[in-house]
Amino acid sequence: MAKRVFGILAVTLLTSALLSGQSTAAPAGIQPDPLLMFPSHFGTVDWAAVTRDRAAKTTTRSQVSAQNPLPYAEKEQAGTSGANDSPAAAEHIAGFGTPRGKNPKVRLTGDLKPDTSIPTLPPAAEPDDALGLANETGVGATRRAARARGVIGDGPYGSAGDGTGDVDFYRLSAAATPVTFAARTLTPEGALDTFLALFDAAGNTWGLNDNAGGSSDSTLSFTIPPGREYFLMVGSGPFSVPDDPKKPGTGRGVQTEGPYDLVITSGKSGGDLDYYSFDLRAGDVLGASVAGGGTRLAGYDPAGREVFGSSQDLTSIFASTSPMPGGGNAVVDFVAPKDGRYRLGVEAGEGAYEVKVEAFRPGTETAPRGSVHTIFLDFDGARVNTAIYGSGGGIRDLSPLSAFLPRWGLTADDERALADAIVATVKENLHRDLIAKGTNPRFALRVLNSRDHADPWGQPNVSRVVVGGTILESGIQTIGIAQSIDAGNFGKEETALVLLDEISSPAGPAWSLNTYLGPGSDKIAFLGRSIGNVTSHEAGHMSGSWHTNLTNDVVGIMDPGGDPAAMFGVGPDGRGGTADDPDVDLVEDEISQSEGFSGIEDTLNRSAWAFVRGTG
């Protein structure tokens, strides 16, 4: 328990920039998605760049339509509730699945009855065009949801005023715990094309959305950290964002105008809920995306546990070759650990919705018969096109592991032993533990390394983790980063980085391995396990796992950073490389709520099914 208390303190230190509201400009020139970074320094993220990149990739994914899906219409009559409002009463879709004779794709249509329990806010008084003039919603502080009706163009800055452009601001907040909210606009009449933006109290941008699901309406989801205030802006396009959100009348001109309805919810709806069931096989990779009136999706296993809940679409960080559906308001991705009946819930929103539900076999299973997946650990330095991680990237040369040995007090003669220790840790996390899991009888993975094997990079079914390089060389402010989060391992030739400058810095900082070395430390064993755990974390992303909950007592490989001692396997004595050091593994844990998700994630199962022997 003491170790997790330390972790909470470390989180506070690492997120102090976020809590102070300082500028969110990325210092290194390349802005990857923070959900792919380790640790995920949210306080230094250029959120405008991230949201632009997410939106572009999501739009591309939304344009991919399933061929010949099975149509299924909700049996509960539109405008009513009560027939399928619980997982136990789920409507069963019998023709869906991956076995021969079933359709692995469903186009599901339904309707959520409007929730009359959501309070309607009083009409907003103009002007409300700046953070300090925001309308109070109470969402996150005193209520779970609110409804508002407004007009873009009715204030002193619209077309009838000075013409700088009318916008409306709404205040959101969180109490002692994080709050994940989803906002949605509806424009049943008029010409308004809405645009949503989210700001913190300092005026930094944290989220943007336009034309959700191909409509002229917008949706936006975000998790508010404890004790923070954020401000949701309703406008009429990207150019409606004020130059200074703290000062009214700083817009860049009138665009479309008209009335809108705004619904803001946090968590599961208190009104109509719709549940559906279907049968999955062990190893099936499930993807679902909801558009239209639905704003939250959640998946449940045969025991009734929630395994993935979301009010956002982050398929933008899936592998570019992943066939998983996206482009809607919320998504679910899941890998079934065993045969059984699973359930999917549309748990928030109102009105007509459409869900794309698709099931796939893991990507490596469709590779040529007998083929196996290879993870290559490159200790020799490498040339990497960092554009795969975000805009502003390019060809970068990364220095080898050997360049960092003196920073840990090691010599060239120690390189072989250190590489052996790193490889042994990765094999234990990604090979021995997965075999012991016993989930996948066709598990097939090779872990090769640059010291003992010829470089196979560029061949089919080979992913690599480059262990070396610095923040300056890569242009990325991080320790580790993966190319994607890839449930089912459809992007079978990807690159991850484990940068070594921060973890080899002089003793003192929490992220320096030197901080934990002292009398009695087995230096090689500790360094090998620590670097191997971070390497396994990045491989865990590429094999489909999201970040897990950092704040509970479960320590796992997929924790998102913020607790260095836990990830490095430092025991109660505070020293690394001693007898009380624990083994950190891929485990079953809560998915990270601070990143806008809910449910229990079996990270070991996701990786176990990512590495399947090819059947052709």
N, C-alpha and C positions, 0 to 999 in steps of 0.2 A: 504493500500500500504506500510505503514511504516513497518508492520510486515514482509512482504516478503523481504524488504531490509535487515532486521535483519537476515532473513533466508539465504540470499546470503552470508552475512558475516560469519554466522555459518558454511555454507558449506566450505568456505575458510579455517576456522580453522580446521574443521574435516578432510579435505583432504590435509592439509599442508604436511603430509608425502608423499603423492602421488606426489605433485608438487615439492617437494625437491629431488625426485628421490632416497629416502633412501631405505634400504633393505626391501624386501617384505616378509620376513619370518614371519609367524604367531606366535605370542608369546605364545599361550595357548595350543598347541599340537594337536588340532583338527582343520582342515581347511574345514569348510562348504563352499558351494557356496555362494558368497557375495550377490547374488540376493535373497537369502532366509533369509538374516540377516537384523536386524534393530537396529541401523542404519548400512548401508553398508559401512564399513571402507575400501574402496578400497586400501588405502595406506598401509595396513598391511596384504594384501592377498598374500599367497603363490600361485601365478598363475600357476606355474608348476604343483602343486598338484591338483589344480582345473581343469586344462585342461586335465590332465591324467584321473581324475575321470569322467569328462564329456565325454571324448572320449570312455572310457570303457562302460559307460551306453548307449551312443548313438549307439555304435556298436551292443549292445544287442537289442536295439529297432529296428535297421535297419533290423535285421534278422527275424522280425515278418512280415509276408506277409498276406495281406488281402485274404480271401478265395472268389473265384468267383467274382472278381470285374467286374464292367461294363467297357468294353474297349471303349475308345473314342480317336480318332485321330484328331489332329488339321486339319481343313479344308483349312487353308491358306497354299499354296504350299511351301514346304521347299525351303529356299534361297530367299524368297520374303518377302515383308512387306507391310503394308497398309490396309489389310483386316480386322484385328481384333485388331488394335493398340490403342484402347481407350475403356473404360468401356461401352460407348454407343454402340460400335460395337462388343460387346462380343459375342462369339459363345455360344449358349444355349445348355446345356446338359439336355435334357428333361427327361431322365430315372433315374436321380439321386435324392435321397431324402429318408426320413425316413417313409413316409406313406406306407401303405400296397400296394404292387404292384410295388414299386420302389426299386432300388438297392441303399443302403446307402454307397456303395464303388465304386470308379471310378479309373481306371488306365488310366491316361491322358498322351498322348504322343504328342510332338510337336517339333518345331524347331525355334530357334531365328537366324535370319540373322545376320551375323557379322556386327558390327558397324564400318563402315569405317571412322567415324569421330574421333575415338580414336587415338591420336597420338602415333607413334612408337618411342620409345627412341633410341638414337644412340647406337651402339654396345658398351657394357661395356668394359673398359680397365682393364685387370688384373694387379695387384691383387686387388680384391674387397672383401676380406675375413675378414673384421673387420668393426666395426661401423664407424670409422673415414675414411674408404675407400669406404663407401656406394655410390651406384649410385643414383643420384638425380632424383626423379620421378615428383616432382611438385604436386603430388596428395594431396589435402587438402589445398594447398597454392595458386597455380596458375591454376590448372586444376582439373577437376572432375574424369578423368580417364587417364590411360596410358597403353601401351602395350610394352613388352620387349621380346627379344629372347636371350637366353643365353645357355651356355654349362657348365655342371658340369664335371670337369676333365681337363679343358683346361689351368688352371693356374699353378703356381709353386708348389702347394700343392697337385695336383692330382697324378694319377698313373704314369704319366710321370715326375713328380717332386719328392718332398721328401716323398710323400705317406701319409701325415698327413690328407689329405682329403680336397677337394676343395668345397667351398661354395660361394654364391653370396649374397651381401647385397644391399638393396634398402631403401632409405630414404622416410618417410611419415611425414606429419605434419598437424597441424590444426591452423587456424587463430584465430579470436575472438570468434568463436563458435565451439562446438564439431563437429567432422567429423567422420561418420561411413563409413568405407571402407570394401570392400570384395575383396580378392585376390584369384585367381584360376590359377593353373598350368595345362598345357596340354603337353602330351608327345606323339605326333603322330608317332614318330619313335625312335628307339634306345631302350636300356635296362634300362634307368633311372627310378627309383622309387622315386618320389619327396617327400620332407618333408619340411613343412613350420614352421618357428618359428618367434616370434615377441619379440623384446627387446626394453627397454627404453634406454636413453642415458647413464645410469649408468651400463648397462649390465644385468639388471634384466629381467627375462623371464615373458612375459605377455600372451603368447598364443602359442599353438602347434597344428599341424594337420598333419595327415598321412592317406593316403588311404581313401579319402572322398567318401562316397557312395559306398564303396566296390571296388573302382578302385585303380590304382596305382598313380593317381593324387591327389592333395591336394587342400583344400580350407581353408580360414581363414578369419574371420570377426572380427572387433574390432572398438570401438568408441574411438577416440583420444581426450583427454581433450583439452580445448582451450590453444593455445600457446605452445603446447608440440610437441616434435619430437619422432618418433618411427622408428624402423628399422626392415624391413622384410627380413628374411633370407631364401633363397632357398638352400636346401641341399638334401641329398639322404638317409635319415633315421634318427631315433632318435640319433644314435651314431655319426652323422655328426655335431651335435651341438658343437661348440668349447668350450673348457674348459674356455677360456677367450675370449668373443666375441669382446673385445676391442684390441685384439692382434692377427694378422694373424698367420697362421701356428700352431694353438693350437688345431686342430681337433684330433680325435681318430682313424683315419685310413680311407682308401678308401673303399667305398661300391659300389653302382652302379654309372655309369657315362653315360653321353649322353646329347643331346640337350633338351631344354624345351621352351615352350612359357608361358609367364606370363601376365595375364590381371588383372589390379587393377582398380576397379571402386568405386565411392562413390555415394550413392543414386540411384535414378532411372536412367536407361539407357537412352541415347539420341538416340538410334537406334531402332531396332525392339522390340515391346512390344506385348505380347499375352494376351488377356483377355477372360474369360469364365464366363458364368452365370448359375445359378441353383436356384431352389426354396427351401427355408428352412421354417420350422415351428418354432413358438416361443418356445424357450427352446432347440432347436437343438444345439448340441455341434459340431462345425466344426473343423477338423484337416486336415492339408495339409502339405506335405513335397516334395520338389523338389530335384531331383538328376540329374546328367549329366551336360548339358550346362547351365541350369538355376541357377542363384546365388541370386536372390531376389524374394520373394513372397509378395503379399499384398492383403488384403481382403477389400471389399467395401460394405456398406449397401445400401438399396434401394434408399436412398437419394443421393448416390454418395460419401459419406464421407469415407475416409480411416479409417478403424477400427483396423487394425493390419498389420504392415509392418515389414519385417525382412530379413536380409541377413545372418542369423546364425541359427544353430540348437541347441536349448537349451532344447530339450525334455529330456535331462538327469536329469532335476530337476522336471519333472512331477512325479506324484505318480507312484510307481512301478507297481501298478495294472491298471494304465490308459491304455486304448486301443488306444490312439492317435498315429498316424503314426509319424515316425521320421527316422533319420539316413541319411538324405540328406544334401544339402547345406544350406537350409533355410526352415523355417516352419511358418505356420500360425495357431493360435488357437483362437477360437471365440465362443461366446454364443449368438445366435440370440435373440434379445429382442421381436421380433414380426414376424408374417408371412410376407413373401415377397421374392422378387428376389434379390439375392446377387451376387457379382462378385468376381472373383479371378484373379489376374494378375501375370504373369511371367514377371518381369520388369527389369531384368538385366541378362547378360550372352550372350553366343552365342553357336550355334550348337544344337544338339538334346538333349532333356530333357525328363524326366518322372516325373509326379506328382502323388503322392498318395493322393487322396481326400476322406475323410471319414466323415460321419455324424453319431452322436449317440444321444440317449436320455440321460438325466442326470443320473448319476449312482444311486442316491437314488430312482429314479423313478422305477427302476427294482427290488427294494427290495420288500419283502413280502407286500402284500396289507395292507394298513393302517399304516405301520411303518413310524416313523419319525426319523430324525437325531437328535442326542444329542451332544451338546458341553458341556463338563464338566470342570468347573473351579476348579482346585485343589489348595487350599490354605494351605494344611496340610504338604507340603513337599512331595517329591516322589522319587522313585528309577527309573531312566531312563537309557536305553541303548543308549548312545549318538552316537553309531556307525551309527545310522540312519541319522546323520547329516554330516558324513564325516569320512575319514580314521583316525585311531588313537583313535577313541572313544571306550567306554566300559561302564560298569555298573557304574553309578554315583548316589550318594545320594544328593538330593537338600534340603536345609533347608526351613522351612515354612515361610509364610508371617509374623507370629508373631515375628520371630527373628529380623525383620527389624523395628518394631514399634518404639523402642527407638531412632533410627536414625532420625526419623521425629518428635521427641518430643512427641510421643504417648505412652499410657500405654496399658496394656492388656485389660482394660475395653473399649478401643476404637476399638478393633479388629472387633467386630460385625458391628459397624457402617461403618468402612472402607470397609469391605467385601460387605456390602449392597450397598455402593456407586459404587464399581467396578462392581458388578453384574448388577446394574441399568444401568450403562453406556453401558455395553456389550449388554444388552437386547435392549436398545434404538438403538444402531448401527446395530445390527444383527437381531433384531426381529421386533420392532415397525416400523423402517424406511423401512424395506423390505416389511412389510404388506402394508404400506402407498404407496409404489411404485406401487403396484397393477399389476405388470408384471405377476406374477405367481399365478393363483387362487388356486393352490394346495400347496402353501407354508406351510411347516411344520417343525418347529425347536423348540427344547427344550434347554434352557440354565439352567443347574443344577450346583450346587456348593457343595464343601465338607463340608461346615458349615451346610447346611440344608438338604442334601440328602446323601443316601448311595452311595458309590463309584461304578459307573457302568462301569468303565474302564475294557476292555476286552470283553465286550458284542458287538454284531454286531451293526453297525451304531452309534458308540460312538467315538468321537474324544475328545481329552483333551488339555487344555492349563494349564501347570503348572506355577503358579504365585508364584515364590520364587526361592531361590538359588542364587549363585554367579558365577562370571566368573571363580574363582579358583575351585569351586566345579564341575562345568560343563566342564571346559576345553575349553570353547568357548568364544572368545573375542567379546562379543556382549551384547545387552540388550534384544532383542527378536529374535527368529528364528523359522521358520516353517519347517515342514518335507518336504513339496513339494509345488509347485504351481500347482493346480489341477483343471483346467477347467472342469466342469461337476461333480466334487466331486466323482471320482471313487475310490479314496483311503479313504474309509469312516471310517477308524479306525487309525487316525494319532495323533501325539503328537507335540505340539509347546511349547516353553519355553518363559517366560518373567522373566528375571533375575533382581534382585532388588538391587544389591550392588551399581552399578554406579548411579542409580537414587535416592538412599538414602544417598549419600555421603554428606559431609558438604557443605554449600552454597558456591558458586563461579563458579564451572564448569557449562557450559550451559546445560548439561544433568542431573544435580541434581535438583530434585523437590524443595529442600530447597532453591535454588537460587531465586525462585519466590514467596516464602512465606514472608509475612510481615504484618504490621498493617492493619487490616480490612480483612485479608484473612480468608475464611472459609476453614480451613485446610483439614477436612475430605472430603468435596465436591471436592476440587481441586485434592487431591491425588487420590480419587476414579475415577474421570473423566480421569486424566492423565494415570493411570495404565490401566483403562478400554479401553482407546483409543489404547494403544500399544497392549493390548490383542486382540482387534478387528482387528488390522493390521495383526497379525499373523493368526487369523481365516480367514481374507480376502484372504491371500495367499492360505490357505488350501481349500478355496472355489473358487479359480481360478483366482484371480487378481494379475497382475504384478505391479511393482512400477509405480507410476505416476510422472509427471513432477514437480520437486521441485522448479524450477526457475521462474514459472509464478505466477500469482496472485490467482490461484485457490488452496485453502487449502483443503486437503482431507486426509482421514485415510490412504490411500495407498501411500502417499508421503514417500520417502525412508529414511528419517532421514536427519539430517543436519540443520533442523529448529526446535529445541526443543520447543520453545515457541509456535509455531503454532500447533504442534502435541499435546501439553499439553493443548491447549485452553486458552492461556494467552492473555488477552485483551490489548488494547492500553496503559493501565496504567502500564503495565509491572509487575503486580501482579496477581498471581493465586488465584482463589476463591473469586473474586469480581464481581460486577454486570455487568461489560463490557466483561466478558469472553464469547467467541463465542462457538457454538456447532460445533464440527468437525465430519464430516460424510463420508460415502462412497458416492462418487460423480462421475460424468462424467468428465473426464479430459484427457489431452494428456498423452499417455503412455511415460515412461521415455526414452528420446532420448539418454541420457548419458549411457544407458545400451544396446544401439544398436537397438532400436525399433522406430516405427513411427505410428501415427494414434491416434484416439480417443477411450479411453477405458471407458466403463460404468461399474464401479466396483460394483455398487449397483445391476445392472442386473445380473452380474456374480454370486454374492452370492445368489440373489433371486432364480435363477434356480438351484443352487447347493443343495438347501434344498427343495426337492419335496416329497410329501407324496407318499409312495410306492404304486404301482398299481399291482405288482406281475408279 
